[in-house]
Amino acid sequence: MTISNTGTGDVDPAVRQELERLRDSIDNIDAAVVHMLAERFKCTQQVGRLKARHQLPPADPAREARQIERLRRLAENAKLDPAFAEKFLNFIIAEVIRHHESIAGDTVGGPSATTG
């Protein structure tokens, strides 16, 4: 890993080493987040297919509200900004609904793609 020091002068080797260690940890966490999101979307795709087969609406506003409240509590307990956690989950929910609408539209005899 190369660390640019443009305009900052020489950096103590111990500081550089600690920075690299922390950035490596961040990279590992980012990879884990991507893999966890991939697993989550595999599950939500299955939900979307089940909903389409049984002509259920792609969106479930009551569940979404419960999940947002749950995630806000988890975020607070983890010392993470609950507003950030809510924005993050809303982004994911919007993508899941988009997938469910697409699945519903692709299912033979399935309902039209609405968020009902």
C-alpha positions as a Python dict, from the first residue, in 0.01 Angstrom:
ca = {
    (1, 'M'): (0, 0, 0),
    (2, 'T'): (133, 345, -88),
    (3, 'I'): (52, 642, 128),
    (4, 'S'): (75, 983, -35),
    (5, 'N'): (218, 1258, 180),
    (6, 'T'): (185, 1543, -65),
    (7, 'G'): (201, 1865, 130),
    (8, 'T'): (234, 1692, 470),
    (9, 'G'): (611, 1649, 489),
    (10, 'D'): (775, 1334, 622),
    (11, 'V'): (558, 1102, 827),
    (12, 'D'): (698, 907, 1120),
    (13, 'P'): (739, 540, 1012),
    (14, 'A'): (540, 426, 1317),
    (15, 'V'): (250, 653, 1218),
    (16, 'R'): (270, 528, 860),
    (17, 'Q'): (263, 167, 983),
    (18, 'E'): (-38, 232, 1209),
    (19, 'L'): (-220, 408, 926),
    (20, 'E'): (-158, 112, 696),
    (21, 'R'): (-278, -131, 965),
    (22, 'L'): (-598, 66, 1015),
    (23, 'R'): (-661, 96, 642),
    (24, 'D'): (-609, -278, 599),
    (25, 'S'): (-874, -333, 867),
    (26, 'I'): (-1110, -96, 687),
    (27, 'D'): (-1054, -283, 360),
    (28, 'N'): (-1134, -615, 531),
    (29, 'I'): (-1449, -473, 687),
    (30, 'D'): (-1560, -330, 350),
    (31, 'A'): (-1516, -674, 193),
    (32, 'A'): (-1721, -834, 471),
    (33, 'V'): (-1998, -575, 427),
    (34, 'V'): (-2015, -646, 52),
    (35, 'H'): (-2038, -1021, 113),
    (36, 'M'): (-2306, -975, 380),
    (37, 'L'): (-2510, -754, 147),
    (38, 'A'): (-2479, -1017, -126),
    (39, 'E'): (-2615, -1281, 113),
    (40, 'R'): (-2896, -1049, 220),
    (41, 'F'): (-2996, -988, -142),
    (42, 'K'): (-2996, -1363, -212),
    (43, 'C'): (-3255, -1400, 64),
    (44, 'T'): (-3462, -1104, -52),
    (45, 'Q'): (-3464, -1243, -406),
    (46, 'Q'): (-3621, -1560, -267),
    (47, 'V'): (-3878, -1347, -84),
    (48, 'G'): (-3951, -1164, -409),
    (49, 'R'): (-4009, -1489, -598),
    (50, 'L'): (-4237, -1619, -320),
    (51, 'K'): (-4435, -1294, -319),
    (52, 'A'): (-4469, -1301, -698),
    (53, 'R'): (-4589, -1664, -701),
    (54, 'H'): (-4856, -1581, -444),
    (55, 'Q'): (-4942, -1242, -593),
    (56, 'L'): (-4833, -1048, -285),
    (57, 'P'): (-4728, -685, -325),
    (58, 'P'): (-4356, -617, -364),
    (59, 'A'): (-4355, -370, -73),
    (60, 'D'): (-4458, -432, 288),
    (61, 'P'): (-4466, -87, 454),
    (62, 'A'): (-4551, -225, 800),
    (63, 'R'): (-4252, -463, 798),
    (64, 'E'): (-4028, -191, 657),
    (65, 'A'): (-4126, 44, 943),
    (66, 'R'): (-4057, -231, 1200),
    (67, 'Q'): (-3719, -304, 1043),
    (68, 'I'): (-3622, 64, 1042),
    (69, 'E'): (-3712, 98, 1409),
    (70, 'R'): (-3523, -222, 1490),
    (71, 'L'): (-3215, -106, 1301),
    (72, 'R'): (-3226, 234, 1475),
    (73, 'R'): (-3221, 56, 1813),
    (74, 'L'): (-2934, -168, 1703),
    (75, 'A'): (-2743, 137, 1580),
    (76, 'E'): (-2792, 319, 1909),
    (77, 'N'): (-2666, 15, 2101),
    (78, 'A'): (-2363, -5, 1870),
    (79, 'K'): (-2290, 369, 1910),
    (80, 'L'): (-2372, 432, 1543),
    (81, 'D'): (-2580, 730, 1434),
    (82, 'P'): (-2939, 595, 1408),
    (83, 'A'): (-3021, 847, 1134),
    (84, 'F'): (-2734, 710, 924),
    (85, 'A'): (-2851, 353, 988),
    (86, 'E'): (-3203, 448, 881),
    (87, 'K'): (-3079, 611, 559),
    (88, 'F'): (-2871, 303, 485),
    (89, 'L'): (-3165, 66, 541),
    (90, 'N'): (-3400, 285, 336),
    (91, 'F'): (-3152, 265, 49),
    (92, 'I'): (-3144, -116, 78),
    (93, 'I'): (-3524, -141, 108),
    (94, 'A'): (-3570, 69, -207),
    (95, 'E'): (-3339, -166, -396),
    (96, 'V'): (-3518, -475, -260),
    (97, 'I'): (-3857, -334, -368),
    (98, 'R'): (-3715, -260, -712),
    (99, 'H'): (-3599, -622, -735),
    (100, 'H'): (-3937, -750, -615),
    (101, 'E'): (-4118, -536, -873),
    (102, 'S'): (-3893, -674, -1145),
    (103, 'I'): (-3951, -1032, -1030),
    (104, 'A'): (-4327, -974, -1015),
    (105, 'G'): (-4321, -832, -1367),
    (106, 'D'): (-4119, -1129, -1494),
    (107, 'T'): (-4339, -1393, -1329),
    (108, 'V'): (-4587, -1552, -1570),
    (109, 'G'): (-4931, -1452, -1453),
    (110, 'G'): (-4774, -1235, -1183),
    (111, 'P'): (-4919, -904, -1070),
    (112, 'S'): (-4819, -576, -1226),
    (113, 'A'): (-4517, -411, -1071),
    (114, 'T'): (-4663, -187, -804),
    (115, 'T'): (-4549, -109, -455),
    (116, 'G'): (-4909, -128, -334),
}
